[in-house]
Amino acid sequence: MLSKAFQMTGEQATDAFMKITTSGNAAGISNKKMAADFEANFENLVQFGDKAVDVFEDLAAQSKATGVAMNNL
């Protein structure tokens, strides 16, 4: 998904996914939830190009802090 949409190598896609899960763990969000939320919001995140992972991390933190579901932010 990441490699195709953002023209990443397999290694870059793995690194991006690890960044997503690590930031989720730091915020108290499980890897499973972070992965599911990223997948569910992928179509909206594509518009941010190479900043999509950063945007997602910010949204995940806001979702956790406010209790508002990510797809409602």
Buried (B, 14 or more C-beta within 10 A) or exposed (E): EBBEBBEBEEEBBEBBBEBBBEBBEEBEBEBEBBBEBBEEBBEBBEEEEEEBBBBBBEBBBEBBEEEEEBEEE
